[in-house]
């Protein structure tokens, strides 16, 4: 091997090997999972999360809460992965005029069985509409980054998906009902009553999503290392010729 060839080899190998070590030493950043594993192309599902940005519950208009969660999820600067889904998000919330189950299209009576609902950590929250409103959920609802946290969430809703009685819906004169993210018991939707002027999160439920055909994965560090050796071998053959 000539001096020039050795220099090229050491440069390429050192750069690629250093990149591999850096990748191995640096923990991968978490990202929301928007296509659940175990589903096939053509399967439909929905996603749910709670917003880390908070709001009051003083408005009697359900569109206020829908706009809040939809604008938050579709903010490409804050949540590019969610925004790329191109779906509309609605709040799992009730006012005195609209029940959460109707607002989100999850009423078993009028909307049928529905589809499975997943959090952003690839976990089933409910297998369908009836399962969502049977009192408990299978796994906690996580935030927009797929992180499990305990947080107060405005719902104004009872376990059936309807407005909590005695004016406990959002914007009602009495203190609205607050759910508790990070839990799977009835508290996920109804944990306490709090003054509507307080700042808390909201649950956001996606529209219907469909699994598309699988795409080609980007090359990882080991693949890049192999490509580097291939490039080096081509370079040496050209010099030898």
C-alpha positions, 0 to 999 in steps of 0.5 A, a space after each residue: 500500500 502506497 503512502 497516499 493509499 494509507 493516508 486515504 484509508 486512515 482518513 476514511 476509516 477514522 471518520 467512519 469509525 469515529 461516527 460509529 462510536 459517537 452514535 453508540 455513545 450517544 443515547 437515541 432521542 425519543 420520538 413519538 411513534 405514529 405508526 403502531 407496530 403489529 399493524 398491516 398496510 391498510 389497517 386504520 387506527 387513531 392516536 391520542 396524547 395530552 398537550 404539554 402546553 396548558 390552557 384555562 377551561 373558561 370557554 363554553 365553546 367546544 371549538 375553542 378546545 378543538 382549535 387549541 389541540 389541533 393548532 398545537 399538534 399541527 404546529 410543524 415547528 413544535 411537532 413536525 412528526 405529528 404535523 406530517 400526519 396531516 390529520 385533524 385533532 379534537 379534544 377529549 372534552 365536554 361542555 354543557 352543549 357537547 359531550 366528549 364522545 360526540 366531539 371525538 366521534 367515539 360514541 359507540 351508539 352513533 359511531 359504531 365500534 371504531 378503531 384501536 386508539 394508541 398513545 405515542 409510545 406504541 401502546 394500545 389505550 383502547 381497542 375501540 369506542 366502547 373500550 374507551 368509555 368503559 371506565 378504564 383504559 389499557 395504558 396511560 395517555 402520554 404527551 406529544 413526545 411519547 413521554 409518560 407523565 402525570 399531569 392534570 388534563 381538562 375534560 369536563 367528562 365522566 367515564 361514559 364520555 358525557 359531560 359530568 353532571 351538575 355543570 362540571 363541563 368545561 366553561 360551566 359556572 361550577 369548577 370543571 372536571 379534571 382528568 389525570 394523565 399518566 393513570 389508567 383508572 377512572 381518574 384518567 378522565 375524571 379525577 377532581 374538580 378545579 377552578 376553570 381559571 387554572 392552567 392545565 393540559 388537554 387530551 388530543 385525539 387524531 382523526 382516522 389514520 391508515 397504515 401505508 406501505 412500508 418505506 425503505 429505512 435510512 442507513 444506520 452507522 454500520 451500513 455507512 461503515 460498510 459503504 465506506 469500505 466499499 468506496 475505499 476498495 473501488 478507489 484502490 482498484 481504480 488506482 491499480 488500473 
